[in-house]
Amino acid sequence: MKQIMVLYIALIVLAAVYLLGVESVTNGSFSLNSGGRDTQFTFYDLTLFVVFAVSLALAFISYSAYNKKQSNRLFFVALAFFLFMLKSVLKIVDNFVIGNYSYIGISIQTLELLILLSLFYAIFKK
């Protein structure tokens, strides 16, 4: 389990290095465009909040199951749902707060990779 956590941390650090080094988000080109992209509340906006609520509930339920059984598999399932909830938060922020900041996609893709790795580990770990 320690090896997979090191892999997770390495992927997060790699994404941060990419954002800071390659994309140069700290060189002044980064600016928050407050107000987001949306001007009206649509079905897409509703689904963003529903996905957040469901993933939060599933993260809580799976973490409770992990506390009872202390299984590594359940830990990674809970981690996957927690990461999915974080991804939902990023999408909500992207949609309602920061507008056309394209680098948030890098963070979302990194979270998706970590979610898939978590589920892969939970399914195939013996």
C-alpha positions, 0 to 999 in steps of 0.5 A: 500500500505504501508503494501505491501512495508514493505513486499517487504523490509522485503523480500529483507532484508531476502535475504541479511541476508541469503547471508551474514549470511548463505552463508557467502559471506563476509568470503573470499569465494566470488570472482569475476571471471571476464570474465563471462561464455560466450566465444561467442555471442549466441541467448541466449545472444541476448535474454538477451539484448532484454528482458532487453530493452523490460522490460525497455520500459514497465517499462517506459510506465507503470510508465508514465501511473501511473503518469497520473492516480495515480492508485495503480494498475498501480504503482505495474505493473510499479514496476513489470516491473522495477524489471523484468528489474533489474532481466535482468541486474543480468542475464546479469552480471551473464552471461558476468561479474562474471562467476560461482557465484552461489549466484546470483540466490538467488537475481534473485529468490527474484526479481521473488517473488517480481515481482509475488507479484506486479502482484498479488497485481495489479490484485486482489487489489480492 
